[in-house]
Amino acid sequence: MKNGRSLSEKTFFIGVALAGLIVGAVFVYSFIGSGKNYLLCSQTDGSGIRAISGYSPTETQLRAILHYATSKIVPQQSLGEVTISFDVLKSRAPCNFLVFGLGHDSLMWTSLNPRGTTIFLEEDPKWVQTVLKDGPDLRAHTVPYRTHLSQADELLSSYRSQPLCSPSKAFLRGNSRCRLALDNLPEEVYEKEWDLIMIDAPRGYYAEAPGRMAAIFSAAVMARNRKGSGPTHVFLHDVDRRVEKMYAEEFLCRKNLVKAVGRLWHFEIPPAANVSDGDGIGVSFC
Ligand SMILES: C[S@@+](CC[C@H](N)C(=O)[O-])C[C@H]1O[C@@H](n2cnc3c(N)ncnc32)[C@H](O)[C@@H]1O
């Protein structure tokens, strides 16, 4: 009798333990997630890369973590300045991101636009080689500039007399008559519509340097000619300098300035087709 009762008690406890295990397993499974929503870094997405919260980092992002974790050189923009573009990239990526200048920030910009297109335009061919040695999968082009910083004032006062620089007629590809137009860029730069444009080059701190006049003018033309929906986000660094500020006010326009942090200005430029005649289209960029 005693043996019979303890046998049924044992069976009861084994049953309870098994039920507990099953309920626990179901609870843990539903908490960890199903399909691709994993909370633990234990699953792969088929590409061999481990998934965290349903997100697969790209090779470039993983390389960027290693690079910045072990490099003593950091990008020049402050955290506050970088955060402005970071916030826009979070909402727009994967997107088309055009960056004037190759630097210690290039791997970061490419990584913040995963599966998008990030292209760098650099004036100095030797610097392109140096940077690409450490970042072979960055997409960079050497770009010739036709200006010198010392010409900034003269270019600004004379561009209005060249009809092919006017806001209603300006274009870039082959526009050799407008000295502010970047007329000889790689074809893919003209073919794509750029969602974000970062101007942190060319150099503009000595008289013979190219200055950023043509980059600012050309970014304004690209943004105004956009056919897709939404504005073009243009970020301009070093706005503490006279020429950057003057050209930004002439071509990117105060009314389009949406944020200013440190030495960075963020503009949202609507396509010219969306701007009414009352806004001065035809005579002024602003
Ligand atoms: C004003 S810097 C901006 C650099 C970038 N924001 C960064 O954090 O590295 C832009 C230009 O300076 C030049 N440059 C930057 N670092 C350089 C270096 N270490 N050696 C030579 N040229 C450099 C390149 O021509 C580049 O396009």
The ligand as an SDF file (V2000), in Angstrom:
LIG
                    3D

 27 29  0  0  0  0  0  0  0  0999 V2000
   38.8080   68.9610  -44.0680 C   0  0  0  0  0  0  0  0  0  0  0  0
   39.3170   67.3320  -44.3050 S   0  0  0  0  0  0  0  0  0  0  0  0
   37.9480   66.5000  -43.5920 C   0  0  0  0  0  0  0  0  0  0  0  0
   38.3760   65.2320  -43.0610 C   0  0  0  0  0  0  0  0  0  0  0  0
   37.3130   64.3400  -42.5100 C   0  0  0  0  0  0  0  0  0  0  0  0
   36.1270   65.0030  -42.0850 N   0  0  0  0  0  0  0  0  0  0  0  0
   37.8740   63.5060  -41.3770 C   0  0  0  0  0  0  0  0  0  0  0  0
   37.2990   63.4610  -40.3080 O   0  0  0  0  0  0  0  0  0  0  0  0
   38.9130   62.9060  -41.5810 O   0  0  0  0  0  0  0  0  0  0  0  0
   39.0180   67.1270  -46.0000 C   0  0  0  0  0  0  0  0  0  0  0  0
   40.1870   66.9920  -46.9180 C   0  0  0  0  0  0  0  0  0  0  0  0
   41.4300   67.1340  -46.2930 O   0  0  0  0  0  0  0  0  0  0  0  0
   42.3730   66.2730  -46.9140 C   0  0  0  0  0  0  0  0  0  0  0  0
   42.9510   65.4180  -45.8820 N   0  0  0  0  0  0  0  0  0  0  0  0
   42.3460   65.0510  -44.7500 C   0  0  0  0  0  0  0  0  0  0  0  0
   43.2050   64.3400  -43.9850 N   0  0  0  0  0  0  0  0  0  0  0  0
   44.3540   64.2590  -44.6550 C   0  0  0  0  0  0  0  0  0  0  0  0
   45.6140   63.6610  -44.3940 C   0  0  0  0  0  0  0  0  0  0  0  0
   45.8430   63.0010  -43.2550 N   0  0  0  0  0  0  0  0  0  0  0  0
   46.5770   63.7660  -45.3230 N   0  0  0  0  0  0  0  0  0  0  0  0
   46.3530   64.4330  -46.4630 C   0  0  0  0  0  0  0  0  0  0  0  0
   45.1660   65.0340  -46.7660 N   0  0  0  0  0  0  0  0  0  0  0  0
   44.1830   64.9450  -45.8730 C   0  0  0  0  0  0  0  0  0  0  0  0
   41.6650   65.5120  -47.9930 C   0  0  0  0  0  0  0  0  0  0  0  0
   41.8860   66.1150  -49.2420 O   0  0  0  0  0  0  0  0  0  0  0  0
   40.2130   65.6440  -47.5710 C   0  0  0  0  0  0  0  0  0  0  0  0
   39.3270   65.6170  -48.6500 O   0  0  0  0  0  0  0  0  0  0  0  0
  1  2  1  0
  2  3  1  0
  2 10  1  0
  3  4  1  0
  4  5  1  0
  5  6  1  0
  5  7  1  0
  7  8  2  0
  7  9  1  0
 10 11  1  0
 11 12  1  0
 11 26  1  0
 12 13  1  0
 13 14  1  0
 13 24  1  0
 14 15  1  0
 14 23  1  0
 15 16  2  0
 16 17  1  0
 17 18  1  0
 17 23  2  0
 18 19  1  0
 18 20  2  0
 20 21  1  0
 21 22  2  0
 22 23  1  0
 24 25  1  0
 24 26  1  0
 26 27  1  0
M  CHG  2   2   1   9  -1
M  END
$$$$
